[in-house]
Amino acid sequence: MNDEFAQSVVAHFFPHHPSATPTPLGEGLINQTWQLDTSDGRWLLQKINTSLFRNPEALMANFKAIAEHLLNDTEYPLRVAAP
């Protein structure tokens, strides 16, 4: 992730952590993945490979529906990042 792109991602999704810097996590075959450590916890970021996922809007709509379902599940034990 180049510096300019990384900062735009952090600014968009983590506006309260403007100095946080994502670090590469593994060598994905499909998507690129980074780890972001903030005072709020550890986050995983993925850049969608649009060669494989040709409709990222539909993919994100599915992600949003799943996230909303999990956020409303009072017994789900993990934190959910909602888009």
N, C-alpha and C positions, 0 to 999 in steps of 0.2 A: 504494500500500500504506500503510495508516494505521500509525502508530507502534506501537500495541499489537499488531496483527497481525504486523508486521515483526519485532518483538522475539520473538514466540512462535515464528515460523518459524526465526529465528536460534538461539534457545534449543534448539529441538528438533533441528535438523540440524547446528548448529555450536556445540555447548556450550562449546568452548574459545575461542570468539570472541564473548563476550556483548555487546561494544560495537560489533561490525560492523553497518553499516547498509546495507540494499539500496537501490540507486538504480534508478529506472525505466529500462528499455531499450526504446526504440522505442514504437510504438503498435500493438500486436497487434490483429488483427481477431477472433481466436478465443480465445487465452489472454493473460493479463497476464504480462509478463516483466520480471525485475529482474536486475541485476548485483550481485554481492557480492564485494568485494575483501578478502581476508584474508592473513595472513602465509603461509598454505598455498597461496595462489594465487587465481585468479579463478574464480568460480562463476556459473552462470546458474540462476535460480529461476523456475519458472512456476506460476501459479495456474490450475488446470484450470477451464475453463468447463463447469460441469455442465449447462448448457442443451443443449450439444452432446454432451458425453461423459456420458451419463446413468448410467454404471456406472463411477465412478472407481476402485473396488476392482479391477475386471477390468483396467482400463488400467494401474494400478500393478503388478498381478501380471505383466502382459506386460513392463512396464519392468524389473521385478526379474529376470525370466527372461533378458532380453537383457543386463542388467548382469552377472549371474552368468556368462553365457557369455563376455562380453568380458573379465571379470576372470580367467577361466581360460585365455584365449587369450594365450600368452606372446609372440606377435608383434604383438598389437594395440598401436599406438604411443601412444594417448591415455589420460589418466587417466579413470577411470570412478567416478562417485559411486554407491555402492550404497545403496538405500533400507534 
